[in-house]
Amino acid sequence: MKRLALILGIFFSGQGFIYAQSETGSIPSYNVPIIRQKKHEDIDKMQQQLLGSDGKADNSFSFNNDEDASRIATNAVTTKIDWLQYEIETNAGIDNRMKIGYLSGLTAILSHMRTGWLKKEVRPSHFDQIIALYKKLIDVNQKKESLIPFISYFPYDIVYTATLPRIFEENPSYKQIKDILLVKYCTQYPQNTFAALTNYPDAPMADSLIKVAGRQYPQQLYNYAQANNKLSYKIQRITDDQFVKTIVSMARSDNNNGQIYFPFLDNIVKGKITTAQLDAAKDDRYKYYRLLVNTQIDYARRALNGDTAIGFADLTKRLERKAFDDFVDEINGLHESPNAVRFKCLQPLNAQELYYLAVSTYKDNLIYTSSYVSGVYPLMMSKINNRGDSLLVSVTFDHYRKFISQAASYNTLKSFFTTFKSDANARDLMTAFATGLEKSKGLEDGVDVADSYASLYETLPDLAKQMLANIKRNLETNRRSGNQRGIAIYTILSKLFLSANPANNINLTKELGIPPVYTVPFSSLANEKGEVITQMFFYGDEDGKMDFDIFVRTFSGDPKWKVDQSNSKFVVAKTTSGAPVYLYANRPLPNEEDQDYVAQNAMEEYLEKNNLSPTVTFHRGHSYHAMTSVGYVSPTNRVVFMGSCGGFNLIDSILRRSSDAHIISSKQTGYRDINLPFIRIFLENLRNKKDIDWIPFWKEFRAAAHITGMEDYIPPYKNLGALFIKAYKKETGEEDI
């Protein structure tokens, strides 16, 4: 990078600075008047901050372990910025006021690129296009021409960033730019449409955006229609759309039953169910849950015929929530009670309703292993007369991949298949299980298949062999048809499955281009000073306070560590020998007063202010706190230990924030006597500057935490679902912003 050298200092004549050639020798020396010297310094400083935001204080920017993309991004942040500074400063056609505006704008752009990529709002692969577009817009703006033709074909994050400079507010097309940005934003982030329209309710495209987003996110349409603000009035004035009118009527009704009616919206609009029927069932947990299940099966059957019900996703979410709130939470809480007491509430449910209890709460591992194995599963099978094939047919195979993944995980798949009318039915099901993944929306079905294989390989090797053969067959089918998504999915699954057998000598780093699966080098965890910065999150409930006290006592009593408790919001444990390892942990302040957030936020602000980038995150809390901890994971994190339930949403959310993270989670609840040994062994490895080699590490961990529940903890190299997501995004170049 240039780091323009000041070679003559300040001319007292007022001429200003002379900047030397860059290190590449490509940018000529040029004068900078004193009045603009600070603007250039701000740009240079922001370039350094952006380059360092990847966790390494050097003159390059790297992301996603992609050398080519990182090189292009680095060139944009360094050479292209340097040239643009030169061109702005030496362009005689740009007056002093405009030069100040363009240089200030460049600082604003760099600042947003830095915060935006960390928040997944700006793609680093777009850095080059952002700078190129800004350069073009400067040229056009100087001619006082419209900027519109030059922004129309770029995605939102490029256009927004390149048009941030306030100097463009003087351009006659600026108002139209804001309207275009709104449409681009709502197109890129449809889930945020209503939030965006709150600030622009009178936008020209508001009605159209409301109608489109309302069908995608009817719950949001309902919520915003309930408010009493400009956007709500805008929604209420739409009279040419029956769907919107129905939502408005429900939202503005006086009986406050809108949320009860909402999951059945499509059938209400079509006249298949009435609000009177819902009123009769809403206060009975069995009747209301039964209506949810029957509607879910109805919508699933319609979807098979290409007729997707409006609000289907919202119905599924409501069903998941009611399954947990009304039944699973109760049987989980009675885990120490006799089965007759514990599972009494399940007796009135039929097999289909029990099926949805299982799959709805497995998604985030909310159901305990014992709740499933000892309660839901055997009762479900008895109520379907021990005919698993009949069960799947009765629910139109809805969520069947999730169910098979759950059965494999909890070791009930073998017994489930014995209930089929014939072995051929089971084989056909497993063939379908690994087929058609290229047609699925998102990656969740692929994750289910990937996660199932690890369990099948250990418990049902013949079935695992069949699944691998199915994957290879589907790969060839997609190659013949040229389906690139299918080729990517099945290639990755094939290599993941083969890697489960050490005899195959599959190097996933080489084969799939993902970071090492079995090791985490110490060098990737330490910063340029050789320090390892880690963070731990506690929560202010009773268990959290107890865990925090044990944590402080444990490290205070260890001569290899010292604990600084001088801060009222967080403590810092630091090694006294070996590698400098720092563990920042927030105090578990009263959870009911949201003081957890205050303490955690204070800790994060301290880390950011002092340019300390954590590479390891520990979550210490119940599963319902997990997503809060995930919110603090950043792209610099290399290891994330949850110590609580995993599940697709949790893993996917972590990988969206740090694509290189090695994730350790539990299939059930976390245990204090398991979590603490992991943390101690892990930190001791770091103190001794050792690479984390997961296979021997896991053996040592098992020996130290030999209690019931250890079998539910999943090492990173067996977390095939997480590896699948990483590899797919690497292969396809898809990023989440």
N, C-alpha and C positions, 0 to 999 in steps of 0.2 A: 504494500500500500504506500501511497505517496508520502504521507506525513510531512507535508511541505515544510522544508527547512527554512527557518528565518535566517537569512544570511547577512543582511545589512542593518537590521534593527529598525528603529523608528527614525524617519527623516524629520528633523525639526522644522523643515520647510513645510511639513504637512502633506508631503507626497504620500507617505504611508509605508506599507510593507512591500518588499519584493519577495515573491515566493520562488524558490529554486525549482529545477526540474525534478520530476518524480524519480523514484528509484528505477523505473523502467526506461527513463530517458525520453518518454514519448510526449510529455506535456511541457511546452516551453515555459520559461520563467515569465512571470507577469506581476504587475503592480496591483496592490490592493490598498486603496485609500483608507486612512484611519477610520473613517466613518463606517466602513463595512468590514473592518478587521474582525470584530467580535462575531459577525455573522459566519465568517469562514471558520473561526475557532469552534463555534457551536456545531457546525456541520462535522468537523473533524472529530470532535468529542462524541457526537452521536454515532458516527461510523464505528468508533472503537467500542461503544456500548453495544451496538448491534452485533458486531463480530464476537463479542464476549458473551452474548446471551445464549450461546450454545453450550455454555459451561466451561469453555476454555478461553483463557485470556491470551489469544494469539491473533495473528493477522489473517485468519481464515474463518469461514463460516461453514459448519457441517451439519447435516441433518439426515436422518433415515439411513445412515451408513451408505449413502449413494454418492460416490466420488464425483461422477459427472455432474449431477444436479448441484452438488455442493460447490463445485468449481464455478459453475455458471452464476450461482447466487453470490459467491464471494466476489467475482469479477464485477457484478452489478453494484455491490455495496462499496467496492473500492475504486477500481479504475473508471467505471462509468460515472460514478459520483464525482470523482476528481476531474474528469473531463467536463462534466456539466458545470462545475464551479468555474472552471477556466473559461468556458464558452459564455456563461452569463457575465462574468467579470470583464471580459475583453470585447464584448459585443457593443460597438459604438451606437448601435440603433436602440439600445435599451437605456433609458434614462436612470438616474440615481435612485429615484423612488421605486421604480419597477424592479431594479436589481435587488434592492433590499427585500422587496416582496417575494421575488423568486428564490432568493437565498434562504429567507425565513421559511418559505414553503418547503424547501428541500429538507430543512431540519425537522419540520412537522411530519413530512413523509417518512423519514428515517425513524423517527420516534414511533410512529404508528406501525411501521414494519416490525420494529422490535417487540412492542407490546402485542401486536396483532398475531404474530406467529406463535408467541408463547401461549396466547389464549385461543389458538386454532381459528383465528379470524382472517388471517392472511397466509396464503401458501408461500413458503420460501421459494418454490419453483416459479412463482410469479414475480419475484423481485426484479428480474431483468426486464420484464414487460412493463412493470410499474415505472421504472426509470425511463425507459424508452418512450412510454406514453406521455410522461410529464414533459420530457424534452420537446415532443411534438406539440403539446398543448401550449408551451411557451411560445413557440414559433407562430402558431395560429393566433394566439391571444395578442401578440405584437401587431398582427395585421388587423386586429379588431374584428375577426371573423368568428362565426359560430363554432363552438367546440363539439357540438352534437355529433356531426358525422364521424368524429374520431373516437368516440366512446361507445357507440352503439353496439359493437360486436364483442366487447370485452366483458368478462364476468364481473360481478359486483365488487369483489375485494380489490381488483386492479383499478377499476374506475373510481371507487370511493377513495382509495389511497392517493391516486394520482391527482384527484381534484380537491384534496384537502386544503391546499394553500389558499388563504383568504384573498389573495390578489385576484383570484378568478371571480370573486363576487362582483367585480366591475364589468365582467363580460356580459353582454346582453342575453346570452343563452343560459345564464346561471340558474334562473328559476326553472327552466326546462330540465336542466341537469338534475336538480333535486327530484323532479317527478320521475325521471328515468331511473335514478338511483333507487327510488322507492320500489319500482316494479322489479328491478334487478335483485334487490334485497329480498323481496317477497318470493321471487322465483328461486333464489338460492337457499333461502331459509323459510319455506312455507309455514313452518310451525310458529314463526315469529310474526306472521302477517298482521295479526290483530294488535300486537304490541306496537308495531311500527305505525299502524294507522291511527293509533291513539294520538300521535303527534301530528298527523297529516290527515285528519278526517275529511277534509274538503279536496283532497287530491283528485285529479280528473279521473283516475282509474279506480277510485275507492269502491264503487258499487261492484265492479267486476271482480276486484280482489276479494271482497267480502263473500261473494257468491262462490267463488272457487275455493277459497280457504275454508269456508263454512262447511262444505261437503267433505273436505279432508279432515277437518278438526271441529266437528260439530259441538264438542264440549266447550271449546273456546268461544265459538259463536254464541252459545248459550250464556256463558259467563259475561261476555262483553255486552250482550243485549240486556243483561240485568242492570248494568250500571246506569247512572244518570249523568252522562257527559255527552260531548259532541259526537263521539263515535257511536255511542248507544243510540242517539237520536237518528244518526245516519242509517244505522241498521234497521231501526223501526220504520223508517220512511221507504224501505224497499218493499214494494207491493206487487211486483211482477214475478215473484219467485215463491212458489208454494212452500218449498222446503224452508226457506228463510222465515217466511210468515209463521210456520208451525213452531219453529224454534223460538221466535219472538213471543208467541202466545204462551208457550210453556215458561219462558223466562220471566214474563211480566205477570204471570198468574198470581192470585192472592193466596193460594193454598200451600205454597212453598213445597210442592211435591215434584217440581221440575226434575230434580236429581233422581227421584224414584222412577219417573217416566223415561228419563233420557236414554238408558240402554236399549229401550224398545222403540226408539224413534222411527226407524224405517218401517216397522210393522204398524206403528200408529198412523203414519202418513198413508200407508197402503190399506188401512182399515182392518188389519188382521188381528189387532188387539185393541181394547179400549182402555181409557184411563180408569174407568169404573172397575175393570178387572184388576188393574194394578193397585187401585186403592184397597181392594179387598184382600190383597196379598202382602202389602208393604210392611205390615207390622208383625208378620209371622216369618221367622227366619227360614223355615223349611219351605213355605209356599213361595216366598220371593226368590230364594235360591233355586228352587225347581223351575220357576219361570225363566230365570237367567240361563240355566242349563238347556232347557228346551229351545229357547231362542238361539243359543249358541249353536246347537245342532242344526237348527233350521237354516241359520245363516251359513254354516259350513257346507251344508248340502247345496244351497244356492250358489255358493262360490265355486263348487265343483262344476257347475253348469255355466260358469262365466258371469254370474249375476252377483256382484259384490254389494252387500247391503251397506247403505250409508251408516256410519257409526259402528261398523263391525269391530274395529280395533278398540273403540271405547267400551263396547259391550264386553269384550274379552278382558279388558282391564278391570271393569266393574266386577266381573265374575271372579277374577283372581283375588281382588280385594275382599269380597264377601266370603270366598272360600277360606281365606286366612282368618279374617276377623271373626266370623261366626262359628267356625269349626276347628280349623287347624291350630289356631292360637290356643284354644281351650285344651285340646288333647296334648299339645306340646307342654303346656303348663302343668299338666297332671302326670308328667312322666314318671313320678315316683309312686303313683297310685296304682292299685290293682287294675288290670285290664278291663274288668267289668265296669269299674267306675270311670276309668280314663276314657273309654270309647263308647260310653252310653249315648252320647249325643249323636253318634254316627248311625245308630240302629235304624232310624226312620228313612235313611237315604237309600236310593236304589243304586244299582251298579254304575249307571252312567254318571250319576251325581258324585259318587265316590271317585270315579275316574277323573273327573274334573277337579276334585279336591287334590288329587295327587299331582296331576300335570300343571295345575295352576300355581301351586306353591313350590314346585321343583325348580321353576325357572330361576329363582334367586335362592334356592335351597332354604326356603323358609320352613319346610316340613322336616322334622327330626327323622333320622334314620329309623328309630324305634317306632315313631308314629306311623311311618309308612309300612315297615316290615311286619310289625305286630298288630297293627290296627287296620289301616285303610286297605292295604293290598289283600289280606286274607278275607276280609269282609266283602270287598268288591267281587272277588272270585267266587265266593260262596253264593252271592246274590245273582250271578250270571250262570249258575250251575256249572262252575269250573269249565267254562268254554271261552277261552281267551279270544279265539277268532270271532266268535259271536259278539263279544264286547266291542271289538274294534269296528265291526260292521255297524253296530247299533249307534256308534258315535260318528259314523261316516269317515272313519280314519282321521278325524280331526286331531291334530297335535300328536299323531302316532309316533313320529320320530322322537319327540320329547319324551313320550312314555317309554319307548324302547331304551332310550338313553338312561332314563331313570331306573328302569328295571335292571339294566346292565350294571349301573353304578351301585345299586343296592343288592346285587346278586340274586335277583328274583327272575331273571330272564329265562334261565334254564327251566325252572318250574313252570313259568308262564307258557313256554312252548310245548310242554308236555300236555297241556290242556287243549291243544289244537286237534281238530278232527283227523288231520293227517300231517306227516312230516313235510309233505309237499307244500302245504299251506304256510308252514313256518319258513321254508326256503323261499317261497314266493314273496313273503312279507319282507325278508331280509334283502332280497333282490331289489324290491321296490324302495326299501330303506336307503339304499346307496345309489338310487337312480333318480334322475330328474332334478338334481341339485342345481343345475345350471338355470333352471326355470324359476327357482325360488327367489323371492324378494329378500335382499339382504344376505347375511351370512349365517343366520342362526341355525338353519337346517344343516349346513356344512359343519358347524361347530358341534351339533348333536351327534353327527356321524363320527367326527373325529374323537370326541370325548368317549363315545361308546367303545371304540376299538381298544383303548387301553385296558378297560375292564374285561372285554371279551378275550383279549390275548392271554390274560392270566387265568380266566375261569372257563371259557368255552373256546379252546383253540381251533376246533374244527369249524366253528361258526366264524371265527376271525379269519380263517383261511378263505372261507367262502366270500366274506365281505371284501377281502383284498382282491380276489378274482373278479368280483363284481365291479370294483373300482377300476381295475385295469380294462375291463370290457367297455365300461362307459367312457373311459379315456379315449379308446380307439374309435368309438362311435362319434364322439365330439370332434376328434381329429378329422374324420372323414367328412363331417358336415361343416367343418371350419368354424365351429362355435368357440370363440376365443375365451369366453367366460368359463365354459365347460372344460376346455383344455386346461385352463389355470387351476380350476377347482380340483379336478381329478388327478392332475399331475402332482399337486401338493399333497393330496390325501394319500396317493400311492407311495410317495417318498416318506411321508410321516409314518405310515403303517410299516413300511419296510424297516425304518429306523428303530422300531420297537424291538427288533431282534438284533442284538449286537453282532451276530455272525454275518449280517449283511453289510457291515462296515459302511453305513450311510452317513456321510458328513453333511448334515443339514445346512451348515453355514455355506459350504461349497455348492451343494445341490440347489438350495432355495434362496441363497443370498441373504439369509437372516443372520442376526448376531449369534455367537456361540450359544448352543442350547445347554451344554453340560457344564460350562464354566463361566465365571464372571471374573475377568482379570482385575487384580488390585488396581492396576493403572487406570482402569475405566471408572473407578470409584473415588480416586484421589484427585484433588485439584492441582494446579500448577505449583502450589507450595508443598505438595505431598500430604495435605490434610484431607481427611474424609469427613464430610459433613452429613450427618443423618438427622432425621426428625421423627418424633413419636407423638401421636395424638391420643390424649385421654379425654374422658367424658365424665361430667359431674354427677352421675348417678352413684348409688352405693358401691356397686362393683368397681366402677371407675376410680373412686376415691381409694378403695382398698388396693387396687392394682398399682395406683400411683405411689401409695405409701410403701408397698413392697418394693417397687422399683427404686425409690430413693434410698431405702434401707440397704438394699442389695448392693447398689453401687457405692454408697457411702462407706460400707463396710469392706470394700475391696481395695487393698493398697495400690492396685494398678489403676485405680480411678479416683477422681475427686469430683465432688458435686458442688456447683455454685448455685446457691438458693437465694441470691440477693435480689432477684427480680420477682415482683409480685405476680407476674403473669406466666412465667415459664422458668424452668431450671435448665442448667447445662451440665452434663456429665462429660468430663474430659480425661483422656488417658494420661497417666503420670510417667509412663515408660512405653517404649516401642513407638509405633507410628502414631502421629497426632490424630486421634479420632474424637470427634465432637458429637454428642447426642443431645439435641435440643428437644425438650418435652414440655408441653404446656401443662399448667396446673389444672386439675379438674374442678373448675369453679361451678357454682350451682347451675345445673343443667336446665332446671325449670325457668330460670331467669335469662336463658340464652347467654350466660357468662362464658360458656365454652367457646363460643364464637369470639368473644372479646379477647380471651386469653390466646386462642390460636391465631387470631389475626395480628395481635401484638407480636407474637413470635415470628410470624411470616414477614411482617414489616421490618423487624430487626434483621432477619436474614437477608432480605432484599436490599435494605439500606447499606449493609456491610458487604454486599456482593458475595454472599455465601450461598452457593447453589447445592442443595441436598441431592445426593445420589442414592440415598436409601430412605424409604418411608416405612414406618411401623404403625399399624393401626391397632390400638388397644381399646376395644369396646365392643358392645353388642352389634349384631348384624344391622340393626336399624340406624346405627351411626356410620356404617361403612362408607356410604356415598359421600358423607361430609368429608371424611378423611381422603377419599379419592379426589375430591375437589382441590386438594393441596398438592397432588402429584403434578410434577412439571416435566418437560422434555428431558431434563438432565437426570431424572431418576433411572437407575439401572436395576434396582431390586425393590419390590413392593411386597411387604409381608402383611397380610390382612389379619390372620389369626381369627377369622370368623368366616361365615359362609361365603362361598364363591358364587358361581352362577354366571350365565352368559352376560347379563347386563353389567355386572360388576367388572368382569374381565375386559369386556369390550370398552367400558368407560375408562379403565386404566390405560389400555392400549391406545385409546384416542388421545390421551394426554402424554403418554410416553411409549412410542412404538417399540422401543428396545427393552422395555421392562421385563425382568424375570419375576413372575408372580407366584407367591406361595399363599394358598388359601385352604380352607377346610370345607368338606362337603356337608358338615353339620356345624354345630356351634364350636367356638374356640374354647380352649381350656387353659387356665392360668398355668397349670403345671406342665403344659406342653409349650405354650408361648414363651415363657421365661427361659427355659433351656435353649430354645432356638436362638433367642436374642443374645444370650451370653456366649454361646458357641460361635455365632456369626461375628459378633464384635471382637471376640478373642482372635479369630482368624485375621480380621482387619488390623488389630493391634500388632500382630506379628507379620504384617505386610504380605499375607498369603492370598493367592488367588482363591476364589470360592469354587471348589470342584464338587459339584452337587452330589455325585454318587457316593464318594467316601464321606462327604459332609452328612448326607442323609443317614448313613450307617451310624455315625457318631451321634447324630441327633436322636435316632431311634433308641439307642442304648441309654441316652440320658433322660428320655421321656417315655419310659416303658410303662404307660398306663393306658387304660381303655380310652379310645378316641383317637389315638395316634394314627390308626389306620385310615382315618378320614382326612388326614392332611396330605395334600397333593404337591409333590416336588415339581419345580418348573419343567424339568425334562419329560414329565409324564402329563403335563397339562397340554394335551394335544390340541384342544380347542383354541387356546391362546396362541399356540404355534401356528395353527391354521390361519387365524386372523392376521398375524404378522406376515406370514409368507404370502398370503393373497394380496395384501396391500402393497407389499414390496413388488410382487410380480406384475400387478396391474397398474401401479402408480397411483392408485386411489388414495386420497387423503381426506381426513375429516376436518372440515372447518365450518 
